[in-house]
Amino acid sequence: MQIDYLARVRNDPPTAHEPEIAAALATRVQRGEKASEVALVARYSGGLFSFLRRKTNDGDLADDLHQETFCIVLERLRATGLENPSHLAGFIHATAKNLVIAHFRKQARRKTEPDYAAIDSFKHDGLKQYDAAMRDEQAEMVRTLLDELRSQRDRELLQRFYLGEEEKHSICVMLDLKEKHFNRVLLRARERFKVLLLKRESFS
């Protein structure tokens, strides 16, 4: 009966029963059922690749991100599962979207071609250069303090919301948070960060 169920899940297109199917797949993967992992990938693979192909306009890159997405999703399901397994499709989509964003941000940082117009405009402006250096120093201090937070969820939440400027819904999916609890969890994370900041300033 289990084999029949998994075969049907692999072959059936998304339907009105998708939440129930997603919840069953996520739960079975968390239990360690390898066949369910195969069924999960087969069910969501086509739609995920099409999404990544549209976002990247690069078949090879889409294929790499496609594999990375499923690696992350399966690791999460094996480790802790999802608070709401029926949101499996949304979790997969949000994971892929964040990987695309991270890729292009990294690509932008790697660009080495100098901006000569910007160089000329700031060539004789020492004050603005000083301000930029101070901002870089402050940003580094923030990252250092975030690493000192005991809670991994606090670190990820603050990094994604303030440094990564990700959307609230996407963060909730990635961290398995309910949106109605988001503001309260964010406030607590900010308070814990503030404590570290005040300690740092007291010793400076």
Disulfide bonds with the S-S distance in Angstrom:
none
